[in-house]
Amino acid sequence: MGPHGSPDAGRRRGRGREGRGACPFSRQGPELPLRRLQDVCPAPRGGGRKLSRLTGDEFGRLFHSFEHTAFRLETRERYDVDHENDSLRKFLAKERDELPWMRDWLTMIRDATAQGRRFHRVRVVSLPLSDYSRFGVWCAQFTNGAGEDIRYLTRDRATAAGLPLHDYWLFDSHRLVRMHFDDSDAFLGVASRRRTG
């Protein structure tokens, strides 16, 4: 699944892992150990300017211009994304889906991976998984296969670790892009800041 609202998403969110350490509710990857949370869920600390609003084009360019890492923390139970809704319906009905809305996103991940740039994502989920989270686990096989590293963390462990309650992207460990959604889970826009300290 793409960035849930970036210009590349709709005009653009595997390699299964099994065995020891596997996530208890999927075969997409190991559950994240608490001791690694600070490494995998980085957040800018120290000084920084206030968040400033980004246009859709500015946000979209960040996915193509970062140098090393693009990290995403997803904290919501679901996302109301027009281009995903039909695929979610098909998934729940066990119908075949070619996921045309995901093709540009997967190409971008493959290209970045070939250049040595990495996409990482942690999804905070409640148990039992919501329909949307089950759909996300299914979609992860394609994004992981393209080179993104997606991990899952239960909501109680995320709360215990003090993770933020909001979604964000963090580019190259210094460009924070906080994502905003309305009460019906629709994407509203983003605000950004650069780490200065």
Disulfide bonds with the S-S distance in Angstrom:
none
